[in-house]
Amino acid sequence: MANSRYSDLDRPPLNAAALNRALVRPGSLWTGVTVVESTGSTNADLSGAAKEGAPEGSVLVAEAQAAGRGRLGRSWSAPPRSGLTFSILLRPQVPLAAQSWLTLMYGVAAASAVRRLAELDVRLKWPNDLLVGERKLAGVLAERSDDAVVVGMGLNVSLRPDELPVETATSLGIERAACLDRDPLLRAVLREVESHYHDWVDAKGDAEASGLRSAYLAVSATVGRQVRVELPEHQALTGRASGIDQWGHLQVESGGEHYTLSAGDVVHVRMA
């Protein structure tokens, strides 16, 4: 029993059949939920499936992930069943330029679901990191695969302080969340994603018309803050994050100039 997935009763396995019964129904975005014991990367696996014609709404969940990646190529790992590690496959019929909102939309949906079930003040650091205070609770990573987009998320659920990948991370358990059950958490995130995604697609990717931009600003931990943005080629920009434009790009005021950034690693600067 030492290696059984039931050996840690505080971290029970997910039930794929129950998840499919709850989420896959006529008219639903979700077309199938697969749960695997371990894989290198759910994003990589689902990207491969997308190239082979996997339908929109496919969900792949891994109880353990050996080669997970975060933004900017950072490695990411966690003990088995200590978090939610999963990817979804989307084939959005919206203009390509508008698809820059996909990960922000996912972040809004995930933050909303976790706030409601965990009863924590979860906010978003641009573009899509879920924070409690200034500590990272979850990250989101999107990758294009031909005409599809695969979006993956890693949410720290029951990780203990000595299991955190970095000191700046946290988990629902550490934050004494009201819910540590991964099953309802996963269902809630996917249902929120479905709702926001349908609104956004129906608005043809218009973040303003769909309400996505206002929903993002309502949970942003970045807009209005002093920030340092680490840019490519070892450059950095320090200033005040003033807003999010129509494409989901971060707007920063610095030295009397206005900058619009499509990529960068944001650090919230504490005021002296």
Long-range contacts (C-beta under 8 A, 24 or more apart in sequence): 5-37, 5-63, 5-80, 5-81, 8-80, 8-81, 10-158, 11-79, 11-80, 11-81, 11-82, 11-158, 12-81, 13-63, 13-81, 14-61, 14-63, 14-81, 14-182, 14-183, 14-186, 15-183, 16-61, 18-183, 19-61, 19-183, 19-186, 19-187, 22-187, 23-59, 23-187, 23-190, 23-191, 28-57, 28-194, 29-56, 29-57, 29-193, 29-194, 29-197, 29-198, 30-57, 30-59, 30-190, 30-194, 31-55, 31-56, 31-57, 31-58, 32-57, 32-58, 32-59, 33-59, 33-61, 34-58, 34-59, 34-60, 34-61, 35-61, 35-62, 35-63, 36-60, 36-61, 36-62, 36-63, 37-62, 37-63, 37-64, 37-80, 38-62, 38-63, 38-64, 38-65, 38-66, 38-80, 39-64, 39-65, 39-66, 40-65, 40-66, 40-67, 41-65, 41-67, 41-68, 41-69, 41-152, 42-68, 42-85, 42-86, 42-87, 42-152, 43-69, 43-87, 43-141, 43-143, 43-150, 43-152, 45-87, 46-87, 46-88, 46-89, 46-145, 46-150, 46-152, 47-143, 47-145, 47-148, 47-150, 48-145, 49-89, 50-89, 50-145, 50-146, 50-148, 50-150, 51-145, 51-146, 54-89, 54-148, 55-89, 56-89, 56-90, 56-91, 56-148, 57-88, 57-89, 57-90, 58-88, 58-89, 59-86, 59-87, 59-88, 59-89, 59-190, 60-86, 60-87, 60-88, 61-85, 61-86, 61-186, 62-86, 65-154, 68-154, 69-141, 70-139, 70-141, 70-154, 71-139, 71-141, 71-265, 72-265, 76-139, 76-154, 76-165, 77-165, 78-154, 78-156, 78-159, 78-163, 78-165, 79-159, 79-163, 81-158, 81-182, 82-156, 82-157, 82-158, 82-159, 82-163, 82-171, 83-154, 83-155, 83-156, 83-157, 83-158, 83-159, 83-171, 83-182, 84-153, 84-154, 84-155, 84-157, 84-182, 84-185, 84-186, 84-189, 85-152, 85-153, 85-154, 85-155, 86-152, 86-153, 86-186, 87-150, 87-151, 87-152, 87-153, 88-150, 88-151, 88-152, 88-190, 88-193, 89-148, 89-149, 89-150, 90-148, 90-149, 90-150, 90-151, 90-197, 91-147, 91-148, 91-149, 92-149, 92-197, 92-201, 92-205, 93-201, 94-200, 94-201, 94-204, 94-205, 95-204, 95-205, 97-205, 97-247, 98-204, 98-205, 98-206, 98-207, 98-247, 99-149, 99-205, 100-247, 100-248, 100-249, 100-262, 101-200, 101-205, 101-207, 101-212, 101-247, 101-248, 102-142, 102-149, 102-151, 103-127, 103-128, 103-140, 103-141, 103-142, 103-151, 104-128, 104-207, 104-212, 104-216, 104-244, 104-248, 105-193, 105-196, 105-197, 105-200, 105-212, 105-216, 106-140, 106-142, 106-151, 106-153, 106-193, 107-140, 107-216, 108-196, 108-212, 108-215, 108-216, 108-219, 109-189, 109-192, 109-193, 109-195, 109-196, 109-197, 110-138, 110-140, 110-153, 110-155, 110-189, 110-192, 110-193, 111-219, 112-192, 112-215, 112-219, 113-185, 113-188, 113-189, 113-191, 113-192, 114-138, 114-155, 114-172, 114-185, 114-188, 114-189, 115-219, 116-188, 117-177, 117-178, 117-179, 117-184, 117-185, 117-188, 118-172, 118-175, 118-177, 118-178, 118-179, 118-185, 119-177, 119-178, 119-179, 120-172, 120-175, 120-177, 120-178, 122-219, 123-219, 123-220, 123-221, 124-216, 124-219, 124-220, 124-221, 124-222, 125-221, 125-222, 125-266, 125-268, 126-220, 126-222, 126-223, 126-241, 126-244, 126-250, 126-266, 127-248, 127-250, 130-155, 131-221, 132-170, 132-175, 133-170, 134-168, 134-268, 135-168, 135-169, 135-170, 136-166, 136-168, 136-169, 136-170, 137-169, 137-170, 137-171, 137-172, 137-175, 153-189, 155-185, 155-189, 157-182, 157-185, 207-246, 207-248, 208-246, 213-244, 213-246, 213-248, 216-244, 216-248, 217-243, 217-244, 220-244, 221-268, 222-250, 222-266, 222-268, 225-268, 225-269, 226-268, 226-269, 226-271, 227-252, 227-266, 227-267, 227-268, 227-269, 228-266, 228-267, 228-269, 229-261, 229-264, 229-265, 229-266, 229-267, 230-264, 230-265, 230-266, 230-267, 231-261, 231-263, 231-264, 232-263, 232-264, 237-261, 237-264, 238-269, 241-266
